[in-house]
């Protein structure tokens, strides 16, 4: 049995892929939601998971607290995941990101040290530190799969929220940062495929992996391509002044939490996914395909 914690953009794809391959799948969310064709359980994962993982071979951590609750809700959730992995013997594979590296000059690879420069980066770094410590102590088996900002159906990122809907509608989108800096964009389906590949390969455990990701595109380039694919007028994108984001943060918790993450958009933000591409034979989905999926969903 495979246990998927969370049914967002990544967790839902993980569950569907596993079910399609004939695996028994249990999805755990607070609401009891999830894709069709799998067992769905309503539970607060942060309060304990042990009773739901008996007999599991793999646990996929695909959930996450609201941005403004990371410091208080991630630690107990991660502890519950580690406890569940230890109790069941299942491998724990976590959906991570690049925050833990901090502000990096150059391309990001898995060999980089974790040197977070933000509160949320510190949280992510500690989650992995705790999990890999348990792995090294022989208590659990674990690995982490890291991607950049997501594209694809259900993906949530500054681009998907503040730029793409405007571009599709022929209006001007805005984002803070350098609109021409190269930026890596990871397809949610590729995150799911990498999680499954890592879970099934014992030699892949005990380390982090970057999701196979296409060549970077700047926000301006991505917006232009989205407009072309959507059949919309020429993309209009402007730089959002930092004070606008700060003002929005006075009333919007998500916007407030984005302020410290602006460094990712003010310089090149590029990951190297060579290791996973070679190890698992996975090729990244094209950016065009990922955008088409978002455009179709946005027009419904």
Secondary structure, 3 states (H helix, E strand, C coil): CEEEECCCHHHHHHHHHHHHCCCCEEEEECCCCCCCCCEEEECCHHHCCHHHCCCCCEEEECCCCCHHHHHHHHHHHHHHHHHHHHHHCCEEEEEECCHHHCCCCCCECCCCCCCCCCHHHHHHHHHHHHHHHHHHCCCCCEEEEECCEEECCCCCCHHHHHCHHHHHCCCEEEECCCCCCCECEEEHHHHHHHHHHHHCCHHHCCCEEECCCCCCCCHHHHHHHHHHHHCCCCCEEEECCHHHHHHHHCCCHHHHHHHHHHHHHCCCECECCHHHHHHHCCCCCCHHHHHHHHHHHHHC
